[in-house]
């Protein structure tokens, strides 16, 4: 059988070279392998090989330094980079130096063979993407398989202007991903403009996005530039896109279809050149079924879907995240902290309903409030696992009485809760823990009573609708509109 292609493999690990030789040979490829960068460079410079598979760290040279030299003499030679340094910047630097694909170790052999096949059959002559410079701060943290998929997707998206839809629960880092797409992409020299649909009154969203002319409405005393105009040449991040009213959705659809818009009160179409990145924590397909979101707009925005995993699906990233956040607060002037092994294990067992944002807030609280340098498991237990109204097992239960008022019920539960501590004092921060514990059920009950109608729920609670939206988002409440 004639070989499908000639592949050069470079890795200082003999076991990996053997595995790759066997797998690629069985797939019909001719394979030549080496343990160092110098030999790989000689082979490539002499015109050998149809594809390269190389580790990043080798005894004599880093592959990231070698790749630009190879691309200068063999610009069409596809290079697959492997690395055990599985960070966001590894994926980005592989892309920046012209790699066809980045694979974190350990990798799946079937996936590798499939990538080799695609690389050898791809059109030649594609320009290598440009990317970040050395020494930049890492915007995304984590080495879990779930995050590796995110890194690889971002590396592929950096040199494009494709519209991206980021989905994920509150606190998973959707804006961080949007900023990374901008900061490491082809539009990084332009502005990054973020707008949260849930934070703007519905009757002002069109003006906020597209701007308005003088006299367009009461209070429009002068012309005002919208977010599209502010983001010209850069990236516009539309957060909480599921909260956009239908009228604004229609205007946005026109922008995506025709590349132009008109200001509120204006008549002359304005050409626009922005990259759109949208984000939501809702299931927009459900919103479409409920008549709250345009299906044609969804398909225009959902060109490249990117799902961010909740923290409970990537618990192996918690140690890296904790070290990262402690490093940030130390730069801000707070004292150096660390967690002991038992405390770290306790963090891994927690469900993290607030995701990475909740973890960051916890780390900041630990750094600010606790004097000890090493944070122990009891401190973690007090911060994340103390239910404000549930008495510990050792505490006595105070009998309930019929016709109890809410005030009396709260007083009874608090008395039992305090009684469970040896000195009668629970850990600090009780006020905010209790408020959070009460707010969730109260808002949930109001939404249930109004069948998910947030306007009516806000009136029932006596709060501003935007305040209610923010509470729903911060508390990560699920809003389901019941059928009438």
N, C-alpha and C positions, 0 to 999 in steps of 0.2 A: 504493500500500500504506500502510495506517495505521501510524504508529509504535507500537512496543511500549512505549515509555516515553520520558520526557524526562530526559536525563542531563546533569549539570553537571560539567565537567572543569576542574581548576585545577592548573597546572604552569607554572613559569617557563621551561621548556625548550620552545621553539617546535616542535622536531622531534617531541617526545613528544606535544604537543597535536595535531599533524597526524596522526600515526600513530593515536592514539586516536579522533580524529574520523572518519577513514576506516574503521577497523575497526568501530566502533560503528554508524556510518551503514549500512554494508553488512549489519550484523546486524538492521537495521530500527529502530534507535533514533534519536530526535531528540537532537542534541548541541549544547550551548552551552559554549564554553571561555573561560577567562581565564588571565592570567599572575600574578594577585595574589590575596591573601586577602580584601582589602576588597571587591572585586567579588563574590567567591564568597559572602561574608557577606550582602551586599545582596540578591543573588538568592535565597538560602535564606530570609532573613527575610521577603521578599515572597511566599513560598510557591511559588516556582518549583522545578522539578525533582522527579523521583521518586527520584533516586539521585545521590549525589555520588562522584566519583573525584578524590582530591586528593593532591598531593605533601605531604611533611611540611615541608620547608624552602622557604619562599617569601620574596621580597624584603621584604615588609612585615610578615609575621607567621608564626610557627610554627603549623602546622595543629593541633598538640596543644593550643595555647592557644585556637584557634578552635572546635574540636570541641565542648567543653562548652557554649559559647554557642548553637551550632546545635542541639544536643540539647535544650536548655531550651525553645526555641521550636518545634522540629520533632522531638519525641522518637521518632517512628516513621520518620524519614528514614534509610535505610541509607547508610552512608558507607564507602567503600573507601579505605584509606590506602596510598600508595606511598612507598617510601623507599630511598635508596641507602645509608643508615646501617643496615646489615643486622645489628643486634645483637639479643640476647635481649631487652634492655630496650625496644628499639623496638617489637617485637611485643607485649610486655606493656603498654606505655603506650598503644599503639593500642587494645588491648582494654579497658584501664581507662577510657579516655575515650569508650568507646561505639562504636568502629568495628565495622562488620560483619565486615570482613576486612582483613588486612594482607598486602601483596604486596611482596617485595623486588625492587628493580631490579637487573638487567634482568628483565623478567617475560615470560611466555609469553602471547601475545594470545589464543590459544584458551582458556587457563585463565581469563583475565580475563573473556572473554565468558560462559563457563560460570558464573563467580561472579556476574556481573551478573544473569544469568537467575535464579539461585537467590535472590539478594537481593530481586529484584522480586516473586518469587512466594512469599516466606516469610510466615508469620503476623506481623501487626504487634503491637506492644505489649510485646515482650519487654524485660525490665529490663536495663539496661546493667550489666556486671559491675563490681565494685569492684576496686581493684588496689593496687600498691605506691606509695609516696611517692617524690618525686624524690630523687636523690642516693644511693640505695642501691647497694651493691656489686653488680657483675654476677656472678651465680653461674655462668653458662655462657659460654664464649668460642668464637668462630668465626663466619666469614661465608660459609662454603662452602654450596653448594646443599643438601647433606645436613643441615647444621645449621639452615638456614632452615626446612626442613620440620619439624624438631624444635621450633623456636621457635613456628611457626604452630600446631602441634598443642597445645603447652603453653598458648598464649594461649586456644585454644578450651576447654581443659580446666579452666582456672583457676576459672571461676565454677560448676563442677559438682562433684558428689560421686561421679562415676563411678569404678568400680574400674579400675585401670590395671595392665597387665602390661608391665614394662620388660625387654627382652631385649638382650643384647649381650655381647661378650667381656669377660673380666676387664680392669679398668682403663679402661673406656670412660666411667665417670662415672655409673653407674646411681643411686647414692645421691644424687649432686648433683641429678639430675633429680627424684628423689622429694622432696628437700628444697625444690626450686623449686616443685613442685606445691603443697606445703604453705605455704611462706612467702609465696607470691603468690596463694594461693587463698582461698576463703571460710572456711577453718578455721585461718587463720594465727594467730588469737588463742589457739588451743588447743595442746596439746603435740604434738611430733613425736617418736615413739618408734620406734627402729630395732632390729631383732633379726636376727641372722645365724644361719640354721638350721644352717649347717655348723660353727659355733663352739660349739654346745651339745650335750652328750651326748644321745643319742637318747632315753634313758629319762627325761630331765628336760625335754624340749621342751614337753610338755603342761602341766606345772607352770609353766614359764617363761611360756607364753602366757596361760594361763587362771587361774593362781594356784592355791593349795591351802589346805585347811583344816588346823587343828591336828590332828595325829595321822593325817593321810591316808596317811602312809607313814613308814618308819623315818627319823628325823631331822627330821620336820616338827614342830618344837617349838612353833610358833605359826602363826597364819594369815599367808599371804603374798599380796600383790596381784600379779596377772600383768600382762603387757604390755597386754592389752586394757583392763584397768582403768586402767592408767597413761596410756593414750592416749585416754581418754574425752573426746569432744568435739573430738578432733584427728585426726591421721593415724598409722596404724600401718604401718611399712615392713617387709615380710617379705622380707629378702634371702636369696638362695640357696634359693628356695622348693622347688626340685627335690630338696633334701636332707631335706625334711620326711618323717618316718616315716608309714606308712599310718594308724596309729591317730590321730595328730594331724591328718592330712588329713581324716578323718571328722568330727572335732570342728569343724575350721575350716569345713567344708562346711555344717554345721548353723548356724554363726554367719551365714554369708552367706545362707542360705535363710530363717532365722527371726529373725535379728537378736538372738539371745540365746545364752548359754553357761552352763555350770555349772563351778565350780571343781573341781579334783581332790579327791575326798572330799566334795564338796558335793552337795546335792539340790535347792536352790532355784535355778531359772533366773534369770540376771541379764541384763537388757536392756542392749544396748550401742549406742553411737552413735559409730562411728569410720569414717574413710575408709581403705580398704585399698589400698595400693600394693605390688605384689609385683615381684620381680626375679629373673632367673636368667641364667646363662651357658650353660645346657644347652638342648637341643632337647627340650622336654617331650613332644612327640608321640612321640619315640622312647622316652622313659621310660614313656609310656602303653602302648606296644606291649610293653615289657618287663615290664609289671605293677608298675611302681615308682611310678606316679602315677595318681591317679583322674581319669578322663576328665571326669566331671561337675564336679569341682573346677576342672579346667583351664578349662572353659567359663565357670564362675562368675568366675574371676579374669581371664580374657582378654577382658573386656568391651571395653576399649580397648587394643589392642596397640601398643607403642611400641618400635621397634628403634633402638638407638643404633649409629651406624656406627663401625667401628674406625678408628683414626687413619690407617691406610694408605689409607682411602677419602676422607680429607679433609685431604690433605697441605697444601693451600693455607691451612689454619688454623694451621699450625705457627708462623709468625712471630708471630701474635697471641698464641698460647699461650705462647711463649717470653717475650715481653714481659710478659705477665700474671704468669707465675711469677717472673720476675726482680723484678717490682714487689712481689710478696708477700714474697720473701726479704729484699728491701731494707727493708721495713717491720719485719721481724723482727730487723734489726740487722746483716745481712750487707752487704758493700760492693756498690756499683752495678756491674753488668756489662752487656755487650752482645756480640752475635755479629757478626763480619764477614760479608760477603756469601757468601764461599766456605764458611764454616762453616755458614751457614743452608742453603745448597744441599745440603751433606752430610747434614744432618738430614732433608731432604726425600727423600733417596734411601734412607734406612734403612727397614726394614720395620716396626718398632715392634711386636714381639710382645706387649709389656706395655702398649701403647696410651698414653693420656694420662697414666696413673699413672707409666709408665716415663719419659716425657718430663719430668714434674715432678721425679722423683727425680734425673734427669740434671742439670736446671737447678740444683737445690739443691746437688748435688755440685760443679758448676762454680763456683758462687758461694762455696762454703766452702773448696775445696781449691786454687784457682788464683789467684795474686796479681794477674795482669794484668787490666786493666779490659776489654780487648777479647779475646774468646775466638776463636781461629783454628781453621782446619780441621784442622791436625795434632792439636790437643788433642781435637777431636771424634772424629777417627779413633782415637786412643788409647783413648777412653772407650767407644765403641760398636762398633768394628770390629776389635778385636784378639782373635782366638780363642785362648784360653789354651793349647790343646794343639797347635795347628797351626803349624808353623814357617813363617816368611815365605819367599817364593820364593827369596831369596838364601841362605837357610841350608842347610847340608848335611844330608842325611838319614842318620840312624843306622840301620844295618841291623837288622831284627828277627831274633830267634832263636826256634827252636821251643821250646815249653815255657816261654816267658817267664812269670814271675809278674806279677801286676797291679802290684805295687810296682816291679818292674824296668821294665815297660812305661811307667809314669808317669814314672819317672826318665829314661828314654830320651827321651820326648817333651819333657819340660821342658828337658833339656839342649839339644835341637835348637832349642826355642823361645827360650831365653836367647841362644843363639849367633847368632840372627838380628838382635840389636841391637848397634849399634856399640860401646857401652860395656858390653855384657853385662847391661844393666838394662832391663827392660820398664817401662811406665808404672805409676804407683802404683795400688793397689787390686787387685793380682794375687790375693791370698788369696781374696777374696769372688768374683772372677770365676771362679776355678778351682772353688770349691765349687759355684757355680751350674751350671757346665758338667758337673760330675760328678753332681750331685743329679738333674738331669732324666733322663738315661739310666738311672740306677740305679732311680729310682722307676718309670720307664716299664717297665723290665725286670721289676720285681716285680709290677706290675699285669698285664703280659702273662702272666707265669707263673701268676698266680692268676685268670686270665680276668676281670679287672676287679673282683674281689671285694676291696673296700678293707679289710675286717676282716682277711682272710687276708694281704693285702699288708702291712698294718701289723705283724702278727705276724712275718712273714718279715723285715721290715726291723728289727724291734725298736724301733718307735716307737709312741707313742700315736696312736690313730686320728684324733683331732682335729688332731694335729700333721701327720699325713699329708694330711688334707683341706686344711689351710692351705697346705701345700707344693704340692699339686696346683693350688690356686687361684693362688698367687703365681707358679708356674712356667708357668701357663696350659697344663697338660697335658690332652690329650683322653683321657677314660676311656671305653672301649668294652667293654661286657660281651659276651664271645664266647659263642655258643651252645654248649650242652653236647652 
